[in-house]
Amino acid sequence: MALKQEDLLRDMQKCFNNLKVEEDKKETVIQREREDSIDIRCTEFPDFSEEFHQIIKAGWLEKTPPKGGKIYQRRWVQLDSEYMRYFQSVKEVYSKRMVSLGSVDKVVSVGDLRFELHSQSRTFLFRAESTQERNDWVCCLEKILSDRKNSLEPRNLFFKNGSVNIHFEGYLEMLSPRTKIYTLISRDKLFLFKSHEEYFQGVGITDIDMRMANVRDGENKRSFTLTTPYRTFSFVVNSESEKVKWCELLNECVSRSLSCDGVCESIWRVPTNRLCADCSSAMPEWASINLCVLLCEKCAGVHRSLGQNVSKVRSLKLDERVWTDDLIRVFLLLGNGKANQFWGANIPPSESLCVNANSEQRLQHITAKYKDGKYRKYHILFGQQEALNKALCSAVQFADLLETLSLLNCGADINCHTGIPQFPSPLSLAKHSGQTVQAELLMQNLNSETFTPVVKDVSIRSHSGYLFKTASSARPITDNKTKADFSQRWCCLGDGMFSYFKNEQSHNKCGGMKISEIICLSVNSPGKHGYEHTFELYSEEGRVYLFGTDDGSTAKNWIRAIAMAVLPPALFDVCGNCDRLGRLRCTEGSNGIGWFCLSGFKLQVLLKDNIQTIDLRKLLTLTLCDSSGSMVLVWRGGPLHLLADRRPHFVGWQTYIQQKSGAGDQPLSQQQLTDLGVPVTIDRCLDHVTRHGLLSLGIYRKSGINSHVTKLQERFQNDARSVTWCESEYSVDDVANTLKRFLREVKDGLFNGQENSDSWLRAAGLEDRSEKIHRYQILLSNLPDVNRETLRVLIHHLVCVQYLSDENQMTIRNLGIVFGPTLFQTDGTDVTASQVVEELIQNYCSIFNVSESDLQRQLNMTSDVLNKHKSQRTLSRTPSSTICAVYLEKKEESAGVLVQVPADMTAFKMVSVVLEQKGIQQANEEFWSCYEILEKEEMERTLHYQERVLPLYFSLSCDCHLLIKRNHYIIGIMRE
């Protein structure tokens, strides 16, 4: 059967290759005719599930392209009373196709899963995932079509009941993707069609809601752009006069879309605007037009009490003249949803405001939120006036209103000079750039009180005192500085400056620097220099300043004050005591800059607007680029590229990061670790023995080649992450002995020091079994996290080894004899150590709180896989194979299958092995395939039947898996 299926695949492959050759001979024009739609993807997505249409039904369907194409395309389909639309993904706003139901004559079920829409000009074929799902779609469509038949015959197939109100129409050339489209303005929408003929046939591409649109001139006299929150559309026409006409009519459409409803109804179309920004009361009828939030009547009263300079309160119903089209667009594009991402980003649940709050509670909350800025989200440039002003001048030229709101309320000067004589202010620059909505936001904030943050600790707003200082240097300070190298200076921190004077009475500065010019603060280990406590400041100019004191509290207060002045508040609030902090050039950062704070092994990173915490011990890779000097850190959250910098602070960052990323000559907690917190050396060795040595006779008792063990141990000690090897390079006994040597020699041992080791040995002497197990549990809980997890993983591995003792002859007693002296780092004369290991294996489930049924299921599956291959080849000699987890038909625990996968196993072979293991016989008309599933993107890829599985399996991320299921596409071809 397997050979028959493989022959079928080869024949199909040849057939597809022949078809491709024939298609390549056709002209490009014919290929374009086969395209089903124009791909209009969003560059931004809604922050909420906006109700663009009244959806009757939505879901994933597969469809075929026109001209009889065979390959199904997965599309997100939405059905309302007028149109059936399908999209590239759930998030997309603009459809790939919209079919007017007025053009559809009937809907027909075809086969088990498919159905067709028949219009006067063409047929659309869809396929559902199940018969029930197909029937639901057909039922919904038939009901809508039945309702339409009872009404008058439409005069226009595209618009409902033929109700046509066209203000302008004609062809436009779209620049991205480059194509000519038929465009039609009707009421408050712009409709796009592939051609005039398709419009009459009732088939369109998409429609654009003009409520949040903005029309601007393009780069030349014949072009213009239509900007929405989700995408910018660029068009070209034949003449300048035609462009003027289109722009005029599109702007009228924008105004019409905003005025067709009352102000309330227009603004309430955005779901987040239907609740008060402060207390969540329904349908707020008031607004603060400078803070950009909608308010209920009670909260609006509190806002008015703050004064016009803080909050400008206006009514949506009574102050009609205030509500210009641009101001309405501000609340549609920003409004409560995004505004609260700034104003209320850090409101704890205990301080949130409820609908029934009294006046005093409302005043306290609203004052803290808007006037004091207690809950707002710090901008990454907070505290850097020049950088804030520069960012504001840049932001007003684009459409990101939230960025402008954040900058204005984090200290940017609304009247700062842009550096452009013709457009000296941000307001004039916004108007010149055609950003009328940005200009409206700026005008509403011109007379508002600029935001002044409340400093949490007034005592460190400024700081002064005596410190000892050495002469500044242009190179890193590597030599020891004695007290004679230091001079006493009176130092002051405040008003954006760090200055130092000869003494407290002196008015002439000896030197100093702006706070914004401090790019790094590094705290030295005690005793490194003549003074016990020292720290270094690095300036933008590349100078290094060393300060010291013998008083620990004085040093601590200075470091805290400088950290607060230098770091963005969001990072300062979470960093605590740190070893090194500052900013670095970083590809992933905002404007190429990231903020970093290193504390022990934890590196906290502020990139753009979010803080990430990286455990440097758990890095996947750490790469130093010799050619450029850059450093690349790869962790579970992705890569982090630190760009080379010739200034002295960068060398220090490199050294610190390398030191804190784990070292092979340190205790377990300071080793390079896996994501689970197990030393990489132990994890790699256990994995190799599990894959190649569980059935090896005398595993862990037999000695490896000493030179091989020494070499492998040295490689692990230098950089465990980079260690890989092929099976022919080291035997399984070499690896097993490397593991034992590592455990015997690691600093402080597995049990974290001699004192703790003695406690474990004493516990073995207890006579009562339950009391002994309880004592082991207490000792286990007292171990450091890394030691505890390592012990659990190691004992679990030894349980698996002894489970297969009939094959490998390693009973519990033998394992105790081997690992007792190893784990306790003794000479083996005291048998108590062996007794502890034996009891840990025997009572693994009780001590480590593991379900016995789960453990037994894992052992059975492992045994089945290993014994199955025993007769073919000794497992310890199987080249480059591993045990892989795959799923059958769906990702559930009960559907998981463990498979021994050699390096040369293909997808076709894996399918055969899994089906055989599960006892599934393929019917004549069935075909199974292996799929790579990407859970986050909701995508899947069919593996080619000759594709090798093992390389793919090792490249899978944590949100991907392999799934084996029926291939309906192949089955459909086989049935035809």
Buried (B, 14 or more C-beta within 10 A) or exposed (E): EEEEBBEBBEEBEEEEEEEEEEEEEEEEEEEEEEEBBBEBBBEBEBEEEBEBBEEBBBBBBBBBBBEEEEEBBBBBBBBBEBBBBBBBBEEBBBBBBBBBBBBBEEBEBEEEBBBBBBBEEBEBBBBBBEEEBBEBBBEBBEEBBEEBEEEEEBEBBBBBBBEEEEEBBBEBBBBEEEBEBBBBBBBBBBBBBBEEEBBBBBBBBBBBBBBBBBBBEBEEEBBBBBBBBBBBBBBBBEEEEEBBBBBEBBBBBBBBBBBEBEBBEBBBBBBBBBBBBBBBBEEBBBBBBBBBBBBBEBBBBBBBBBEEEBBBBBBBEEBEEBBEBBBBBBBBBBBBBBBBBBBBBEBEEEBBBEEEBEEEBBBBBBBBBBBBBBBBBBBBBBBBBEBBBBBBBBBBBBBBBBBBBBBBBBBBBBEBEBEEEEBBBBBBBBBBBBBBBBBBBBBBBEEBBBBEBEEEEEEBBEBBBBBBBBEBBEEBBEEEBEEEBBEEBBBBBBEBBBBBBEEEEEEEEBEBBBBBBBBBBBBBEEEBBBBBBBBBBBBBEBBBBBBBBEBEEBBBBBBBBBBBBBBBBBBBBEBEEBBBBBBBBBBBBBEEBBBBBBBEBBBBBBBEBEBBEBBBBBBEEBBBEEEEBBBBBBBEEEEBBBBBBEBBBBBBBBEBBBEBBBBBEBBBBBBBBBEEBBBBBBBBBBBBBBBBBBBBEBBBBBEBEEEBBBBBBEBBBEBBBEBEBEBEEBBBBBBBBBBBBBBBEBEBBBBBEEEBBEBBBEBBEBEEEEEBBBBBBEBBEEBBEBBBBBBBBBBBBBBBBBBBBEBBEBBBBBBBBBBBBBBBBBEEEEBBBBBBBBBBBBBBBBBBEBEEEEBEEBBEBBBEBBEBBEEEEBBBEBEBBBBBEBBBEEBEEEBBBBBBBBBEBBBBBBBBBBBEBEEBEBEEEBBBBBBBBBEEEEEEEBBBBEBBBBEBBEEBEEEBBBBBBEBBBBBBBBEE
